Amino acid sequence: MEVSPMPIFSASQLIDVGTKIFLAAGAPLEEARLVSEFLVKANLAGHDSHGIIRVIQYVNDIEKGIIKPGANIEIVNETPSTAILNGNWGFGQVVAKRAMDLAIEKAK
């Protein structure tokens, strides 16, 4: 019996599928795309345990209220060179990107 080969998908195909799944789970488009891109980048870097395989877990966490798509990221405390953010249970990737963008702004 011949075993069919494992299907191969391009990174862009995986990002598109992930984005559609997160949209269906209630994520805003920008967040759905960003999270999907980060997951696929993890795969491409060889970190498959943190890659697109996580979509199922994330959707389950959305359904349980553990992850809250579209969460308002708040600046809790801020100085000229630091900031403390509250991600309010949003996607970690989205909160991390906002924190990094703010850190880069402050560094300039």
Secondary structure as a PSIPRED ss2 file (coil, helix, strand):
# PSIPRED VFORMAT (PSIPRED V4.0)

   1 M C   1.000  0.000  0.000
   2 E C   1.000  0.000  0.000
   3 V C   1.000  0.000  0.000
   4 S C   1.000  0.000  0.000
   5 P C   1.000  0.000  0.000
   6 M C   1.000  0.000  0.000
   7 P C   1.000  0.000  0.000
   8 I C   1.000  0.000  0.000
   9 F C   1.000  0.000  0.000
  10 S C   1.000  0.000  0.000
  11 A H   0.000  1.000  0.000
  12 S H   0.000  1.000  0.000
  13 Q H   0.000  1.000  0.000
  14 L H   0.000  1.000  0.000
  15 I H   0.000  1.000  0.000
  16 D H   0.000  1.000  0.000
  17 V H   0.000  1.000  0.000
  18 G H   0.000  1.000  0.000
  19 T H   0.000  1.000  0.000
  20 K H   0.000  1.000  0.000
  21 I H   0.000  1.000  0.000
  22 F H   0.000  1.000  0.000
  23 L H   0.000  1.000  0.000
  24 A H   0.000  1.000  0.000
  25 A C   1.000  0.000  0.000
  26 G C   1.000  0.000  0.000
  27 A C   1.000  0.000  0.000
  28 P C   1.000  0.000  0.000
  29 L H   0.000  1.000  0.000
  30 E H   0.000  1.000  0.000
  31 E H   0.000  1.000  0.000
  32 A H   0.000  1.000  0.000
  33 R H   0.000  1.000  0.000
  34 L H   0.000  1.000  0.000
  35 V H   0.000  1.000  0.000
  36 S H   0.000  1.000  0.000
  37 E H   0.000  1.000  0.000
  38 F H   0.000  1.000  0.000
  39 L H   0.000  1.000  0.000
  40 V H   0.000  1.000  0.000
  41 K H   0.000  1.000  0.000
  42 A H   0.000  1.000  0.000
  43 N H   0.000  1.000  0.000
  44 L H   0.000  1.000  0.000
  45 A C   1.000  0.000  0.000
  46 G C   1.000  0.000  0.000
  47 H C   1.000  0.000  0.000
  48 D H   0.000  1.000  0.000
  49 S H   0.000  1.000  0.000
  50 H H   0.000  1.000  0.000
  51 G C   1.000  0.000  0.000
  52 I H   0.000  1.000  0.000
  53 I H   0.000  1.000  0.000
  54 R H   0.000  1.000  0.000
  55 V H   0.000  1.000  0.000
  56 I H   0.000  1.000  0.000
  57 Q H   0.000  1.000  0.000
  58 Y H   0.000  1.000  0.000
  59 V H   0.000  1.000  0.000
  60 N H   0.000  1.000  0.000
  61 D H   0.000  1.000  0.000
  62 I H   0.000  1.000  0.000
  63 E H   0.000  1.000  0.000
  64 K H   0.000  1.000  0.000
  65 G C   1.000  0.000  0.000
  66 I C   1.000  0.000  0.000
  67 I C   1.000  0.000  0.000
  68 K C   1.000  0.000  0.000
  69 P C   1.000  0.000  0.000
  70 G C   1.000  0.000  0.000
  71 A C   1.000  0.000  0.000
  72 N C   1.000  0.000  0.000
  73 I C   1.000  0.000  0.000
  74 E E   0.000  0.000  1.000
  75 I E   0.000  0.000  1.000
  76 V E   0.000  0.000  1.000
  77 N E   0.000  0.000  1.000
  78 E E   0.000  0.000  1.000
  79 T C   1.000  0.000  0.000
  80 P C   1.000  0.000  0.000
  81 S C   1.000  0.000  0.000
  82 T C   1.000  0.000  0.000
  83 A E   0.000  0.000  1.000
  84 I E   0.000  0.000  1.000
  85 L E   0.000  0.000  1.000
  86 N E   0.000  0.000  1.000
  87 G C   1.000  0.000  0.000
  88 N C   1.000  0.000  0.000
  89 W C   1.000  0.000  0.000
  90 G C   1.000  0.000  0.000
  91 F C   1.000  0.000  0.000
  92 G H   0.000  1.000  0.000
  93 Q H   0.000  1.000  0.000
  94 V H   0.000  1.000  0.000
  95 V H   0.000  1.000  0.000
  96 A H   0.000  1.000  0.000
  97 K H   0.000  1.000  0.000
  98 R H   0.000  1.000  0.000
  99 A H   0.000  1.000  0.000
 100 M H   0.000  1.000  0.000
 101 D H   0.000  1.000  0.000
 102 L H   0.000  1.000  0.000
 103 A H   0.000  1.000  0.000
 104 I H   0.000  1.000  0.000
 105 E H   0.000  1.000  0.000
 106 K H   0.000  1.000  0.000
 107 A H   0.000  1.000  0.000
 108 K C   1.000  0.000  0.000
